């Protein structure tokens, strides 16, 4: 049957996704490293010689900025973990198979969200 629906991606397709994911991991780790460095470096705004009121405002602003950077770093770590889990699925040859419907996730979706485990059909039916 020539019309038989594919149940998994071919090894060459999986390699293509693996290359894409490896590049995304590389970029994500660089971004995470940059975020981590900005958290560990002292505030370089040079406000040491300004009036006390402005110093207090600066401290509050710096605290808020640190919280935002922490959130970004946490999100970045989760993204990297998702990508690394996708690499495991590639090795197991289960990559690109929707965990709800069992059907192949469209290539376009995987290129945009390479760590996706749900097809658009399953994602749209998901109720939070």
N, C-alpha and C positions, 0 to 999 in steps of 0.2 A: 504494500500500500504506500504510494508516494505521498499521500495526504496525511499520513500518521503524524499526530502532534508530537513534537519533541518533548522528552521528559527531562532532559538535562542539557546544559551547554557542552559543546565539544571541548576537548583539551586545548585546542588553539584559541577558542573563545575564552576559556577560563584563564589562559595565559595573558590574553589581552586585558582582562579585568584585573588580574594579579599585578600587571605592570602599572595600570592606572591607580590601583590601591596603594602600591608601594610608593608611588610618587606623592599621593595625597598624604600618606603617613609621614614622609620626609618633610613636606611643607608644614604639616600640622605640628610636628615635633619642633621645627624651627620656631614657629609661632609661640608654642608653649614655652620654649626656652627663653624667648624674648619677654614673654609675660612674667616668667619667674625672675628674670634678671631685673625687670622694672620694679618688682616687689622687694627685692633684696637691696636695691640701690637706695641710698638716702635721697630725700626730697631735694632736688637740685634747682628749685625755683629761686634760690638766693634771697629768701625773705628774712634772714637773720637780723638785718639792720632796720626792718620796718617797725612801725608802731605796734604796740601790744594787741590792739583791736584787730589789726590786719593779720597778725600772727595767729590769733585764735581762729579767725575765719579760714586762714590757710590750713591750720591743723584739721579743722572739720572737713574742709575740701579734700585734703590729703587722705583722711580716713575713708571718706566716701569713695574716692578714687581707688584706694586699696581694696575695698570691698568689691567694687566692680571688676577689678583686675582678678581678684580671687575667683569670682563667679565665672569670668571668661576662661581662666585657667582650668577650673573644674569642668566646664563644658568642653574644653579642648581635650582634656584627659579622657572624658567619656567618648568623644568622637574618635580618638585614637584607639580606644578599647573596642569600639564598634568595628573599626576598620581591621583591627587585628583579628577579631572574631570572624570577619568575612574571609580573611586569608585561610583560616582553619577550614571554613566551609569549602573553599576552593580546593584545598588539599584533600578533603573528603568527597569531592565532586558533588556536593549538595548545594553549592553556591548558585544563587539565582532562582531557587525554588521557593515559592511562597509557602510559609509555614502554616497557613490557614487553608488555602485552596489546593496546594500541591502542584499548582501550575507554574510554568516558567514566568518569572517577572520580566517585563519588557526590557530589552537592552537599553532603551532610551532612559528609562527610570533608573536602571543600575548605573548608567554613566553619570547621571545627575546625583544619585544617592547610592554610592557603591556599597554601603553597608546595609541597604534595605533588606528586610526579611519578609516584607509583605508586598503583594501585588497591589496595584491601585484599586482593584476591585475589593480586596480584603481591607485595605486602608480606608476606603470610603464607607464600608459597612461597619467599621469599628466605631463603637459608642463609648465615649469616656464618661 
